[in-house]
Amino acid sequence: MSKPKILIIGAGAVGLAQGYHLSTGAEITYLVRPGRKPAFVAPKRLYDYKANTLRTFESYRVIESPREVSSETFFCVFDTLDGATARSDSGRSTLSAVGDLIRDHADTFVVFDAVGLDMKDYYASTMGISKDRLLLGLSMLAHQPTDKISAPPAANQEHATQADLLYSSLSGDQGLMISKSNPVHAAAFMEVYGKNSLLGVSYVPPINEEMLLTMTIAVMVGWHAHGWGPLQGFIDNSDLWSLTIKAQKEILALPRYGWLGYFMSFIMGSYLTAKLHLSTEAQAQPLVYHEFNKFHHGAKVLQQDLDFLQDLVEQGEKEKHKMTAVKRLIQAAEKVKADK
């Protein structure tokens, strides 16, 4: 029996790490920007932090336009664009073209990991598909080689330096968390992913997906304003940590997150927020978590994070909702950004 086909938008660190693990159960095709195909010629070498080993990925193909596969039917699309890129002119054009490719194939669904306000609505309208064909996916941590993220002392240095990308799985040997907003699509994706013997898929908690993301983004923006370093140092910065918790409370209490968000705004105080993020930091080891987040949320997706919070501020103020702490948090982070 032939394998199902998966189209992955973007062949960066997340795209390659996810494609490698999906390739046991699926035929992988990468869609990259025109002129970029030569940069992604197989094989690619992936360093697995937790196994301290180098893995080789060569069973994939690369295209530069959806027109190249217009006669094919895909099991699903895995989009790895960040929120700011997805909403850029080039991102919108790419998503629209992929929508044209899959629109009439009703069983083809889309897994996306872009962060932003009303992102599922944006994907549905841009791709011209129904929202029940869209699933949020939260990936394991993956990055390109950089001297800004230290290799663990116990790492096989030869393997690490040969890698085209490096990754660290989520808790419980999970490569991805996926929403269950469409249980049939989620289960089908989990089955294909599970064909590999290394990592599995777990479900995102069954509450408002966007609300879950806001809690992470608020902490990342506050951490950036702090200047990064180990998470405990940020938590010990009483003024900035307190501001971050107040901003999180304001966001969770927005009417868009309903009664559950309002309830969570009281529950997710300093202690539980710190416990949650310290646990994530520990689970990422041996990857140096604060260095990864400085590289990722302090640079690559910083604008995405700031835009997300600013959009929440604007919506909150339209509804006469107090957003003082969120605005102060954005200002603190933008000052650090401007000073660099």
N, C-alpha and C positions, 0 to 999 in steps of 0.2 A: 504494500500500500504506500502511495506517495505521501510525503509529509505535507502538512498545511504550509501556506506561504505567509510570512509576516514582513510587512514593509516598515522599516524603521526610519523616521525622519531625523537625520543627524547622525554622524558617525564620530561624535566626540567620546569622552570618557564614559558617560552614562550609556550612550548608545552601544558602544563596543562591549562594555561589561554585561549589559543585559542581552545583547545579541549572542554573545558567547554561550550563555547559559540557556538561551532559547533554542540555539542551533541543534541541540540533541533531538528536539522534537519538532523542529520546523525548518523550512528553507528560508534563509535570511537575505533580504535585499535592503541595502541602504540607499536612501535618497540624500544626495549632498548638493551643495551649490554648484552651478555651472563652473567648470574649470578646476574643480577641486578633486575630481576622481583620482588622479595620479597619487594624491597624498594618502589615499586609503587602500592602496593595493595590498592584498594579503601576502604573507601572514602578518598578524599583529600579535604582540606578546603582552600578556596581562599578568601583573604581579598581584598575587592574592596575599594580602597582609596576614590574615589569620592562619593560613596554611603555610606561609613562608615559602611559597613556591611560584614558579613561572609557568603560565599556561599559554599555549599557542592556539590562535584562532585563525583559521584559513578557509572555513567552509561558508563563504558568503560572496555576494556580488554587489557591485556599486553602480548606481545610475545617477544621472544628473537631471532627469525630467520624468514626471509620471507618464508622459507620452511613450516612453520606452517600454512600458509594461501595460499599455492600454488594453491589451487582449487578455490579460491575466486576472484572476480572482484571488483576493487575499483573505486569509482567515481574519487578520486584524491589522491595524496600523498602530505602531508604537511611536508616539511623538515625543521627542526629547528637548524641544525648544523651551527656553525659559520664557516667563511671562512677557518681559519687555520685547524679546525677539519675536514672539508669536504675534504681538500687536503692532510690530513694525510693518512698513510697507512690504518688505521682502517676505516676512513671516506670513502676512495675510495672503500674499500671492501664492506662497507654497501651500498653505492650508486649503485655499480655494481650489487649487489644481488637484490636490489629493482628494478633496471632496468630490470633484468631478469624476475622478477615477473610481470611487467606491460607492457613490450615491445610489446607484441602481442595484447594488449588491446588498440586499437588505440584511444579510447575516454578517457582513463585515462590520466590525466595531472598532473603536479607537480608544487606546489607552494614552493618556496625556499626563505630564507632570509639571505643567506650567502653573505658576502661582500668580494670582491676581483676583481682583474683584469681579464677580460674576463671570469667571473664566469659562465655565461650562456653557453658559448662554452664548458667549463669544465664539467658542468653537462650533457650536451647533449652527449659528447663523452664518459664520464664515465658510464652513464646509458644506452647508446646505443639507444637514442630516438632523435627525431627531435626537434630543438629549438622552434618550434611553439607549443610544448607541455609544455613549461616552462614559468612560470609567477613569477616575483619578488613580494614578499609580505613583507611589512614593518609593523612590529607588534607594538601593544601598549607596554608600558613599564611594565615589569614584573621582579620580582626577588625573590630569596629564602629569608627566614628570616635571618637577619644579624644585628649585632649591629653597623654596619658601615652606616646604613641608619636610620635616626631618625624617630620615629613615630610622626605624626603631633600632636600638642597639643590637637586638638579637636577629635582625634581618639578614638574610643572605644578600650581601651587598652586590655581588655579581648579578644575581637575579634582578634585584631592584633597579640597578643601573641599565639593564638591558630592556626594561619594560617600556612599552608604548603608552601604557596607562597602568594605574594602580587602583585597587579597590578593597573595601572592607565590608563584609556582609553585615546585615542587621542582626539583632538579637535572635537567637534560636536558629542560626544558619538560614536566615531568610534573605533572598535577594531583592524582594519587592513586597510592598504592601499595596493591595489593590482594593478599591471600593467595591461594595456589593450592591451598588445602586441598580445594577441589572444582574441578578443572581445567575442567570443562564450564561451570560457572556463571561462573568467572573469565574464561574466554575470551569468553563471551557478553557479559558486562559490558564488557570491554575493547573489543569490537567496537562496541557502542552508544556508548560514551564517545568512541571515535575518530572518530565522525562530525563532531565539531567540528574546525576546522582550526588550533586554537590550542594545545591541550594534550592529552597522552596519559596512559596508565596504564602503570605498571610493576609488577612482581611483588615482593612482600615476599620477602626471602631465605628459602629453604626449610628453615628450622630452627624450633624452638619459638617461636611468635609472642609468647607472653607473656614469655618470657625476653628477647627483644629489647626489649620495652617496659620491663622492669625496669631495664635499663642506662640508658635515657633518664631514667626517673623518679628514680633515685638521684642522677643528676647535677643534675637540676632542683631537687630538695629541698636538695642541698648548696649549689647556687648561691643559692637563697633564703636559706639560713642565712648565706651570705657577704654578702648585701645587694644582689645583682645587680651592675650595671655590666658593662663588656666582659668577655667570657669569659676573656681572658688574665689579668685581674686575679684572678679566682677561682682559676685554675690556679696563679698565683704565691703564693696564700695557702697556704703549705705545710702548715700544720696541718689546715685544713679540707678542702683538696683530698686530702690523704693519708687523712683520715677517710672521705671519699666513696669513694675507691678501695677502701679496706678493706671498706666497707659493700657495695659492688658485688661484691667477691670473696665475701663471706659469702652474698649472695643467689644468685649464680651456682652456688655449690657446694651449694645445697639439693638434696636427693634428687629433688624434683619435676622438676628440669631434667636429670637423668640424667648420663650420662658426658660428653656434650657440654658441659653447663653446668660440670661439674667441670673439664674441659679449658679452657674459656673463662675460668674464674676465675683461671687462671695466665697466660693470654694477654693478657687485657684489663687491663693495668696502667696506670700513669700515662701513659706515652708514647702508646700506641694509643688510649686513651680521649680524651686531649687532642686527638690528631690527628683523630679521628672528629668530635668536636663542633666543633672549629675549622673543619673543612671544611664542616659544616652551616651554621655562622655565615656563612661566605663565600658559600655558595650562596644564602642568603636575601637577600643584598644586591640592591637598595638598601634593603630593609626593615631597620630597626635591630633586629637579632635579640635583643639583650639587653633592649631595652625591650619588645619583643613578649612575651618569656618572662616578664618581670616582671609585665606586664599579665595574661598568661594563667596561667602556672604559679605566679605569686606571689599570685594573687588568685582568678580564676575557678575554676580546678581545683585549687587548693592542697589543699583538704580531700580531694579524690579521690586525690591523690598521697600524702598522709600516710596515708590509710586503707589504700592499697595496700601501703605499706611496713609498716604495723602488722600487717596480715593476714599478711604474710610472716614477720614476727617471731614471731607467735603460732604459726604452723605450724612454723617452724623449731625453736622451743623445745619444742614437743610431741615433736619427733623428736630431742631432745637435741642439736640443732645450735647451735653458738655464733653468737649474733646481737648481740654487744656493740656493734660499730661501727654497725650499722643503728639500734639503739636510741639511741645517742648522736647520730646524725645527725638522727633525728626530734626529739629533745629540743632540739637546736640550732635547728632550723627552727621548732619550736613556740614557743621563747623569742622569736625575732624576730617571730613572728605576735602573741604576747601583748603585746609592747612597742609595737606599732603602735596 
